[in-house]
Amino acid sequence: MRHDQADGLRKKLKAMQDFTQAKTIAVISGKGGVGKSNITINFSLELVRQRNRVLVIDMDIGMGNIDILLGLHVERTIIDMFEEHLSIQEIIQHGPGDLDYIAAGSGLSDIFSIDQHKRNFFFQQYKKLVNYYDFIIFDMGAGITQDSLSIILASDECFVITTPEPTSITDAYSMIKHIVSYDDTLPMQVIMNRSHSEKEGWEALRRFNQVIFQFLQVETKLLGTLPEDRTVTTAVIRQTPYVLLKKNSAVARAMKQLVKNYCSVQPVNQSDTTPSFLGKLKQLLTER
């Protein structure tokens, strides 16, 4: 079955005739427990519902939980690609709602702290995807490492997930400050999760944005707010994304609106003149 799926995807990739590049998004948080992976999955599913081809790559090596939240058994991971020299088509899993994903796996603490041959193999494999998907979304581990920093800086944009809690806000600020010290031009958008009300969420977002501008002299975009909703807990327990489990819940409606707003103002595909994710990543790894 896995061979048939890989062969089918391989044919689709080969058949693609357009030369646009997938938009890459790194989803980050300053601390764990703010709902980052859950937001990544449900955001991605809503993108698919709006006729986008989406691939989620779990980059939380050793601690990834994308497969658990989707309620699926992982057959291959990104670590298997390196250790067994598999093609990237063989490690792509097919989730609910036509969402594709690559599980994180375990065994490497720093995925790019490997020899040049394996790096080149990753670059070669990743290149096969950029003309097939509209979005490639990296679900990064909480906090920051040298590897995750390289992926974040190479991405087209970055989503920062936080909550109204003071500790979460502080950690998100520290995360942005660290990224800005390397690149103050990277587009960053903030999502305020677990807001008690839409008004409270937007007020917290605006205050956060003001602090970032005052002390770091950069502007973050306010992507939206998501409410505190028991549906999220139920969805996690049932291992079903909440936009599929209960489409009319407050959090599902908020996510749908958030994605709709995002797509209305964002160009989907990147042109060939846009600096590529791979090009930027190669340069960043060379400079390390």
N, C-alpha and C positions, 0 to 999 in steps of 0.2 A: 504493500500500500504506500509506504514511504517513498519507494522508488518511483511509483507511478506519479505521485504528487511532485516530486523533484523533477521528473522528466517533463511533466506538464508545464511547470513554471519555467523550465529551461527553454521550452519552445516559445512560450509567451515573451520571454525576454529577448529572444533572438528575433521575434517577429516585430518588435517595436521599431517604428520608422521615424518617430519624432526625435529631436535632438535637444529637448529641454532637460534640465536637471531637476531632480527632486529637491524640494526645500528641506533643509535639515534643521531640526529644533532640538535643543538640549533642555530637558526638564529637570530643574534642580531645587533643592531646599537646603536651608542652613542646618536643619536638624531632622531627625527621623520623626515619624508619627504625625505628620501634618497632612497626610493624604496624597502625597505626590504620585505614587504609582496608580492609585485609584483614579486620580484626575487624568493621568496619562492615558489610561485605558479608555475611560468614558469619553474624553476629548477625541481620541482617535476614532472611536466607533461613530461618533457624531460626524466626524470628517468623512468617514466612509459612507454614511447615510446621505451626505451631500455629493455623492458620486466622485469621491476622491479615492485613489489607491494609496493605502497607508501601510507602512511597515514600522512596527515598534521593536526597538532593540533594547533589551534589558542589559544595562551596563553595571548593575550592582553585583559585581562578581562575588559569589559566595553567599550573598544575602538577597538575591533577586527573588521576586515573588509574583511576577507577571502571570506565570502559568497557574499559580495557586488562585489568584484572583479571578482568572478565567475558568477555573475548574477543569483544567486539562492536564493530561499526563505528558511530560516532556520526553521526547524520544532522542533528541539531539540538542546540543547547546553550542554556544560560540566557542567554548573551550574545546569541544570535540572537533570543531573545524580545524583548530591548530594541531591537536594531538593525533587526529586520525587523517589529517590532510583531506578533509571533505570539501566539496564545493559548497558555496553559500546556499545554493538551491536545496541541498540536502539537509540543512539545519533550520530552514524556514518552516515554522509550524503554522497551521491554518486554524484560526480561532473563530469564535462566533461572529456573526454579522459581517463575514468576509474580511475580517481583520487578520493580517499576517503579523507574526512576531518571531523574534529570536530570543530564546531563553539565555540567561546569564551563565549558569553552570558554576563550577568551582574548580580550584586547582591552580589558578594563577592569581597572585595578589595584585600584580600590575600587568595588565594585558599587553602593553607595548614594551615592557622590559624583557624583550625576547630578541633573538638574533635577527639580523637584517633580512635573512631569507624568509622567515616567518612573517615579518612586517610586510615584505613585498607581496607575499601570498595573500595577506589580508587586503592590501590595496588592490590587487588584481581581482579578488572576489567581489569586493565592495563595488568596484567600478561597473560590475554587471547590473547593478540595481538602479543606478541613478537615472536612467532613461525609462524605467518602467514605473516606478512609484512617483506619486505627486508629493508625498511627504514621507520622510524617514525621521522617526522621532526616537531620541535616545532618552531612556529613563535612567538618569544617573543616580548613583548612590548618594545618601545624605552626606553633607560635608564636602570636602574637596581633597583630591590627591593630585599628584603630578599628571597621572594618566587622564583623570577626569577633566582637569583643567585644559589639557590639549584638545580634547573632544569639544568642550564648551567653546573655547576660543575659535575652533575651526568651523563651528556651526553657523548657520545663517542668522539664527536668533536664539534667544534663551528665555524660557519661562521660569519665573521664580515663584515658588509656592510658599505661602506663609499663612498664618492664622492671626486673629487679633490679639492673641496672648503676647504679653511683653517679651517673654523669652524667645518666642518664635520670631517676633519682629526684630529683635536684637540680632539673632542668628542670621536672618535674611539680610540685614544690613551688612553684617560682617562678610557674608558671602559675596554680595555685590561689590563691596569695597575691595576685596581681594581680586575679583575679576577685573575691575576698573583699573587696578594698578598695573595690569598687563595690557589691557585694551579698553579704552574709554569710548570706543565707537561701536562696540557690539550692541545691537538692538536687544533690549531686555524688556519683557512684559511681566507684570505682576498679577497673580491671582490670589485673592483673599478668600481662603477656605474657612468653613465652619463659622460663618457670620450669624449672629443671632437675628439680624434683620438686614435687609438690603441697604437701608440707610446707614446702619452701623458699619457695614462692610465697606461701602464707598467712602465714608468718612475716614475709616482707618487707612484705606488705600491712599487717599489724598494727603493725609498727614505723613504717611510713609514716603510718598513721592516728594513732598516738600523737604523732608529731612535729607533724602538722597541728593536732591538738587543743592541744598544749602551747604552740605559738608563735602560732597564729592563732585559737584558741578557737572553732573550728568542728569539727563531726564530719562526716567523709566515710563513706559506706557502702562496705563491701567487697563488690563485686559478684562477684568470682571470679578464678581463675587459669587460664591457658592454658599448656600445656607447650611446651618446645622440641621441634619435631617436623619431620623432613625432609619430611613430607607438604606442609608449607606452601610450601617452596621448589619442590617438584614442581608444586604447584597453580598457583603464579605463572607458572612456565615454560609450563605447558599452558593458562594463562589460563582456568582452571576453579576456582571456589571449592572449598575442600577439603571442605566438608560435602556437596558433590555428587560430588567426585572419588573420595573414599575415606571413606565414611560410618563405617567401623569404626576409623579411625585414632585415635590418642590425642587429637589436637587436636580432631577432629570430635566425639568423645564428650564431651570437656570443654566444648566450645561448646554442645552440646545440653543438657547439665546446667546450664550457666550460664544459658541462656535459660529453661529450665524453672523454675529457682529464681526468676529475675526475674519471670516471669509469675505465679508463685504468690503473690507478695506485692504486686504492683503493680496498681492499677486501670488498665484499658486506656484507656477513653475519658474525656475531660474533660467535665464538665457545663457548661451555659451560664453558670453562676455563677462558673466558674473564669476568672481573667483570661486573655484570649486572647493567643496569640503575636503576632498582628498589632497588637493594642492596645498591648502592651508595646513592640513594635518601633517603632511610630509615635512613642510618647512618648520613647523613647531617641534616636531620630534627630532629633526636635524639640529635645531638650536639648543636642545636640552643638554 
